[in-house]
Amino acid sequence: MNATRRDWPAWAISLVVNLLILFVLHNIVHEIAWEREAAAITSVVDDLAEREYNFADVSVSDLVGNGGDSFALTPSMQAATMQGENRDKLQQDMEELVAPTFVDFSEMADIPLQDELAAAFENRGQTDHALGGVEGAMDRIAFEIAMSLKERQTLVLWLFDASGSLRDRRDSIAERFETVYKQLETRGKTEGLYTAVASFGQATRLLTPDPLTDVKDLVTAVHNVEIDESGVENIFGAVHQTADKWKRFRKSEGRWNKMVFIVTDERGDDIEKLEEAITLCKRFGIRVYTVGNAAIFGRREGFVDYREEDGYVHRNIVVDQGPESAYPHQLRLAYWGGGDDFRLRRMSAGYGPYGLTRLCAETGGVFFITEENKGYRFDRAVMRDYTPDYRPIRTLDQEIRQNPAKAALVQAANAVAIDDAPIPELSFRADDDTILRQQITEAQKPLADFQYHLDKLYGFLERGTVARESLTEPRWRAGFDLAMGRVLAMRVRAYGYNVMLANMKSEPRSFGTEGNNLWRLVPSETIETGPSVRKFAEQAKTLLKGVIDDHAGTPWAALAERELRQPLGWEWQEGRIDIEAILAGTEDAPPRLLLAEERNRLDEKRPEPSPVRAPPKL
């Protein structure tokens, strides 16, 4: 055996010795009494919420999300935002994992289902159509408040537009208050819920100096909103003022959620205070929601009905409701000869006005559309690709200035408003050449000013054609092509109309049928006014048809289809009218231009109009 050990290599002997030493050390235990200093646990989240920051050096463009180019928060970004808001519940969640609490089946209704959570992520920061009008919006608001109370105690601030046009909506919401709070109470969600009410117009009025818990007092406050007759709605100043007053409100220890619900039917007159309101609300975690009207597509003016206290209703009162984008992208250009553009003027793309929608999106709220206009409506799935750009105006302004096509479109949209294009005279009496020439001269006068404005619009847009291919956003491409197509089509019609009248005036035609005494100018596919005009006509058709094909199912396509409904050329047709019977009022006359003495005779026979109340200032 000893000989065998002598034959072991040195490394094997060393390994055995080291293993024996480690075994001995492993079994030796020495206890040391260690007393460490107790450390106080602080909430980093709470510290951040209360810390003062200096925003003097923050640019407007710094306020947008993660610096991306998206116009609305994606669902994943929204979910991440909500998770960030729940960081203070991390300790509770860990305790639940260690010692889970079993929920009784009867209480399962209070647990948000997967589709409810998905809806919360999907809709937060976007525009949402509240089915059922105000009642539907209030149901959604009850859900939002309930979700907030699941997180922590909540202060709800209601801001009511004090305009007379909102009387019915305010009353409807006040009547629904009891139902909403009863729903929350049934689910055991009213504990820790405080509510304040204010109204705004030219100035902001606090209707509840201190937040309340009694729903009856809230209903009384809303019913007692004093009508503001100034016609001014300083929405964003009201948001900033009330949010600043209650930014640190709390009735007990712990963190509080704060929610602002704006009720209005307009866009707000103090857009210059938008970014200031956004900064304050984001700084203190105040989410802003709006219960409002859809913006008129591409236009500032919308229409509402106004009911006076005695029940008298003013129809179609003009108010500021849009546009849905920071800058208008649609020309205010009426259609040749009028027609059915009533619904086109009132159509909505399904979005709220830019300022309020941006305020809701940036603070994590929702713009609830409770009322759309009486014009055409469009599929929301199609319009998703045409979402307005909700970045700050300062950022948008810089991009527009750097792109000639965008600058041209905005400049043209703001330059000239031709909402009431002259209805061209199409029928001309031809008792003799003198009467015919006199009518033609009168018909040409209003078209001269109209054609001047068309030429001005064309000048703006033509300077932007060099950068047309640089437009990548569908909204901008559709807007530019539609604007140029419409202006070209209108110029072709106006120029052709004047040429046809000038030719008839210089050399009156002879009637082919004896006894005829009327010339009528009718639209035609044939253009008889020269090759240059025919070239412009082809360009107009190409652009408008391209809008219809590339942007089907959108407001731009609807406007392009309306423009192409009437041919761009003209031709003469002859006819006959009984002039004496028309002047006597026993026969209907075709549209025509009356001479001064004939107009006076007809005016004498018209009855006095019934008195109409002057519309209020909204």
N, C-alpha and C positions, 0 to 999 in steps of 0.2 A: 504494500500500500504506500509506504513511504517512497518507494521507488517510483510509484505511479505519480505521486505529487511532484516529485522532482522533474517528472517528464512534462508537467503542465507548462504552458507558456506563461510568461509574466503577465500578459493582459488579462488572462482568465483569473489568475489569483487576485489581481487588483479589483476586478468586477465583483467577485464574491465578497471581498472585504468591504467595499463601498455599499453593497446591498445590505449587509449586516448592520452597518452604521446607520443607514437611512431607516431601517426597521426599528432600531432602538429609539431614534429621535422622534419617529412618528407616534410612539406610545407615551411620550413625555408631554403633559399638558400643564401649562402655567397660566392661571387666571389672574387678570389685572383689572382692578376696579377703575372704570373710566367714566368720568362725569363730564358731559359736554354742555356747553352753554345753550340754553333754550333760545331758539330763534323765533321771532314774531313773524307770522305768515301774513303777507299783504297781498292785496288783489291788484295785479298789474293792470287788469282791464279797467277797474274803477279809477286808478290813478290816471290812466289815459283819458278817461271820459271827462275828468275834472280839470285837466291841465290846460293852461292857456297857451294858445299858439299865436304866432304873429303871421298873418296872411298878407302882409303888405307887399311882400316880394313875390307872391304867387301869381302867375299869369292866368288869364282866363282859360287858356288851353290846358293848363295843368289840372283842371277840375274833372276831366273826362276819364273815367275807368282806368284801364291799364295802358292808356296811350295807343290803343288800337284804332282801326279805321271803321269798326262796326258801329252802326247807328243805334242799335238797341242791344241790351245785354242778352247774351245767349243763355239758354237754360242751364248749362254747366256753370257759367259765371254767376248766374243768379243763385244756384244751389250753393256755390262756394261762399257767396255773400251771406246767405242765411246761416251757413255753418259757422262763419266768422262771428255772426251775431250771438251764437249760442256758446261761445267759449267759456262763459262764466258758469255754465251748467256741467262742465267736464267732471268736477268732483262728484256731483249727483249721479252722473252716468256711470262712473267707476263703482260707486257704492251699489248701484242697481245690478251691476254685473256680478258683484260678490254675493249680495243678498237680494235676489230679485223679488219684487212685489207682484203677487198674483192678482190680476184684475178680475173682478166679478163679471160674469157675462152681461149682466144688465147695464154695466158701465161701458161696454165696448163701443157704444155709439159715439162716445166722446173722443175716441182715439181716431185721429185723421187717417183715412185710408190712403193707399198708395196713389190713387188717382187724384185725391184731394191735394196731396203734397206736390204731385207733378203739376197740378193746375196752379198752385201757389208759385212754384218756380217759374213756370212758363209765362204767367201773366204779369209777374212783378216787373215794373219798369217798362211796361208797354201799354198800348191802347187796347181796351177791351169793350166789346159791345154788351151792354147789360140788357139781356132779354127781359121784356116786360116793363121797360121804361124805368121810372123812378122806383117802383116797387122791386123790380129785379135788381137795381143797383143797391137798394137797401139790404136785400138778402145777401148780396156779395159783401157789403160793408160789415154786416153782422158776422160773417165768416172771418173777415180780416181782423176784426176786433177780438173774436174768440181765439184766433191763432196767436194774436199778440199777448192775450192774457195767459195763454198756456206757457209763454216764455217768462213773463214777469208782469208786475203791476203796470197799468197803462193810463196815460192821460190822453183823452181824445178832444181835439179842438175843432169845432165846426165854424167855418167862415162862410157866411151867406151874402151873396150879391143882393144889395138893397134896391135894385132896379124894380120898377113896377112890373116889368115883364116876367119877373121871377116869383110873383105872388103865388100863383098856383103851385109851382114846384116847392116853394118853401112850406106851404100848407100841407102838401102831400107828404113831405119828409117829416114834418112835425107830427102828423097823424100816425106815421109809421114808427116814430120813436118808441112808443110804448110797446109795440109788437117786437121790435128789435131787442129792447132791453129785457122783455119778458122771455124771449128765446134764450138770451144769455143767462138769465136768472135760472131758467129751467135746467140748464146744463151746469149750473153752479159756477158761472163765470163772471158774475158782477162784483165779486169781492176784489177790491183793489182797482176798481174802474172809476175814474173821475172824468167829468165832461165840462168843457167851457164853450161858450157861444159868443160869437162876434159877428158884426156885419160890416160891409165895406161899400163905399161908393167913391165919392171924392175924398172922403176921410174914413177912418176906421173907428167903429164904436164897439166897446166891450159891453155886451149885454149881461154877462155874469162876471162881476169883478173877481170872484173866486170860483174855481172849479166846483161842480156840484155832483151829488150822487142821486138826487131825487129826480126821476124822469119827468114828473109833473111840472117842476120848475123849469126844466129844459123846454118842454112844449110851450109853456107860457112865454118864455123868452123868444122863441122863434116866431110865434104868432104876433109878437109885439115889435117886430122889425119895422123901423120907420122908413118909409119910402124915400129914397134919395133921387131927387129930380134934376140933379146936375148933369146927367148924361155921361159922367166920368166913372170908370171902374178901375181904381188903382189896386189891382189884385196883388201884385208882387210886393208892393209896399205894405199891404195888410198882412201878408204871410210873414214878412220879415219882422214887422212890429209885434205881432202876437207871439211868434216863435221866440223872439228875444225876451219877451215878458215872462214866458213860462219855460224857458230852456232848462232851468235847474229845478223845476217843480218836483217835489216829492213829499208825500204825507207820512212815509215811514222809511226805515232803512232799506238798503238794497237798490238795485238798479231799476230804472223805470223806462218803459217804452213810451214814445210820444208820437201821436199820429194827428195829421191835419187833414180835414176833409173840406175842400172848396166846393161850393154849390154856385154855379153860374151858367149863363148861356152866351157869354162873350169871351173874348180872348185876353182882355186886359189892356189898359192904355199906358201902363208904365213899364214897358218891356226893358227900359234901361236899368231897372232894379232887379231884373231876373237873376243875374249872376250873384249879386249880393245875397239874395234870398237862398239860392242854392248853397252858397258857401256856409251860411249860418246853419241851415238845416242839416247838411252833411256833417258839420263839425260836432253837432250835438245829437246826431243820430235820429233826427226827426223825419219820419216818412210822410210824404205829401201825396194825397189822392185828390182827384177832381171828379165831380159829378157834373158833366157838361154836355154841350152839343157838338156834333161833328162839324169840322171846319168845312166851309165851302171850298170846292176844289179850285185852286189857283186864284182865288179872289179874297178880298178883305171883307166885303159886305155879305152878310147873311140876312135872313128874314125870320121874324118871330111874330106871333100874335100877342096883342096886349089887351087884357081884360081890365076895365075900370071897375071900381067898387060897386057901381050900380048895374053891372053886368054887360055894359056896352063893350064890344070887342073891336079893336082896331086890327085889321088884317095886314100881314106882310110889312111890318115895320122894319126898316133897315137898321141892322146892328152890326158891330164889328165881330166877326166870328172866325176869320181866317187871315191868311191861308194856312195850310198845314205845314208849309216849309218856312224857313226864316225869310226867304226872298220869294216873291211871286215869280213863277216860271211860265205863266200863261198870259197871252196878250188879251187885253180887254178890248176885244174886237167883235162887234156885233155881226150878225149874218146878213148877207145881202137879201133885202126884202123882208127882214123879220122872220116870221114863221114860228116854228115850235121850239125856239131856243129857251122857253120858260124853264123846262126841266133841265136843260143843259146849264143854265146859269145857276141852278140850285143844287146841282149834283155834288155828292161828296165822295171822296176817295176812301172814306172809312177811317180817317184819322182825326184826332183833335188838333186844335191850333198849336203852332210850334212852341210858343213860350210855356204854356201850361203843361204840354206833353213832355217837354224837356225837363221841367221842374219835377214832374212825377218820376220820370225815368232816372234822373240823377240821384234822387233820394230814396229809390226803391219802392215807390208807390205805383199806382195805376190810374190812368185816365179812363173813367167809365163813360162811355157814350150812351146817354139815355134817350137822345132824340136826334134823328137824322132829318135832313131836309127833304122836300117833296120832289126832288129831282131824281135822276138815275142813280142806281146803286150798283156796286161791283163786288165780285167774289173776293173775299178776304184772302183766300189762298193765292189767287192770282196777284193781288196787290202787295203781297209780302215782299216781292222783288222790287217794289217801288216805294219802300219805306222811306219817309223823309229823313234827311240828315239832321240829327239832333245835337250835333256838336255846337260849341259856343259860336255866336255870331262873329266874334273876332277871328276865329279860325276859318270859318266859311268865307268871310270877307277877303281874307288873304288869298285863298285858293281862287276865288272868282276873279280877283284882280290879275292873277297870274295866267288865267286862261281866257283868251279872246272870245271863244265861243260862249262860255258862261257869262262873261261880262256883257257881251252883246245881247244875250237873251234877257238878262236882268234889266239892262238899260232900256230895252224895247218894252218890256213889261211895265216898267215904271214911267215911261216917257209920255205915252198918249193913251187916253181912255176914250175909246169910241164905242161906248155901250149903246148909244142911240145913233146908229148909222142912218143916214137919210134913206127913206124908202123911195126908191127911184120911181118916177112916173113912167108908166109903161103904155098908157093909152092916150092917144092924141086925136082930138077932133080935126077934121080936115074939110070943114064946110067950104073953106077957100084957103089959099096959100098963106094969107095974112094971119088968120087964126092959128094955123098949123105952126108957122114960124114963131108966133108969140108964145105959144105953149112950150115949144122946144127951148126957147131962150130961158123961160122960167125954170124948166126942168134941169137945165145945165148948171144953174147957179149953186144949189146945195152940193152937187157932185164935185165942184171945184175944190172946196175946202176938204172934203172927204179924201179926194185923191192926193191932196197935199200931205195929209197925215199918213196915208199909205206909203207914199214915197219916203217919208221920214223914217217910218218903221223899217222899210226895206234897207235904207242906208245903214241903220244900226246893225241889222242882222247880216248884211253882206260882209261887213268887216269881220264878223266872227266865223265865216265859212272856212277860212284858212285853218282854223283849229277844230273843225267839226269832228275829224277822225280821232282827236285826242279825248273825246268824251267817252268814258268807260261806263258810267253809271246809267242804267236804263232810264231813270227819271230825267236826267239831263238830255240824253239822246232823243227821247220821245218829245220832250218840250221844245228842243231846238228845231227838229224836223217839222213838227206841227206848226210852229210859229212861221217858219220860212215858207212852208207849203201854203198856209192860209193867206199870208201877205201876197205871195205871187198870184194866187187864184183871184183874190180881190182886185189886185191891180189889173189883171187881164180883163176882168169883167168891167171895171170902171173905165178903163181906156177904150175897150170895145164899145161900151155904151155911148161914150162921148163921140167917138168916130161915127157910129151909126146915126146919131142925132145930127151931127154936123153935116154929114152927106145929105141927109133928108132935108135939112134946112137950106142948104145951098141949091139943091136940085130936087124939089118935091117930086115924088113918084106919082104916076097915074094909076088909078084903080083899074083892076082887071075886070071887075063886075060893076055894071052901071047901077047907080044908086047908093053905093057904099060911101061912107063919110067918116071912117075911123081907121087909123093906123095903130096897130098894137105891136110892141116890141116884146118878143118871147125868147126865152133861153134856147140855145141850139148847140149841138155838138160841133157845128161848123164854125170856124173862126175866119172871118172875112176881113180882118184888119191888119194883115201883113205877116211876113215870116218871123219877125222878131217877137211879135206877140204870140205866135203859135209856139215858138221855142220856149217862152216863159210858161205857157200853158202846159207843155209837156213836162217841164221841170216841176211844176206845181203838182201835177197828177202823180208823178213818180214819187215825190216826197210823201204825199198824203196816203197813197196806196202802201208805201213802205211802213208808215206808222200803223196802218190797219193790220198789216200782216205781221210785223215784228212785235207789236204791243197789243195783240188782240185781247179783248175783255177788260180794257182799261179806259179811263176817261179820255186819254189822248186819242184812242181809236174811235171813240164815240164822236168826238169833235171833228175828226178827220172825215168820218162817214157823213156827218151833217154837211160839211163843206163841199163834198163831192156830189151831194144829192142834186145840186143844180148845175147844169152844164156851164161851161165858161164862155161860150160864144153867144151870138145874138142873130136873130133874123126877123124880118118884118112880115106881119100878117094883116090882111085887110078885113074890115067888117062894117057893120051898119048899126046905128043907134037912132032912136027917136028923141032928138034933143029937146023938143018942146014938152014931151011927156015926162022926161026926166026933170026938167026945170019945174014942172007943175007938181012933181012929187007922186005921180001915178005909176011910175015905172022905175025899177031899180037900175042904177047906172053901174057900169063897170068902173074899176078904179081909174080915175082920170083927174087931170088938173083943171079946176074950175077957174074961170076968169073972175076978176075982182067983183064985178057987178053981179055975177051969178052967185058968188059965195055970200054976198050981203043979202040977197033975196032969200036964200035958204036959211041963213042965220035968223032972219026975222020969224020964220015959221017954227023954230025949235023951242020946246018948252023950257022954262027956267029949271036948272038943276036943283035937286033937293039938297038942303044944307047937310054938310058933313063935318063932324067934329075934327078939329086939328089934331094930328097925331102927337103923342107925348114925346118928350125928349128922353131917349133911352141910352 
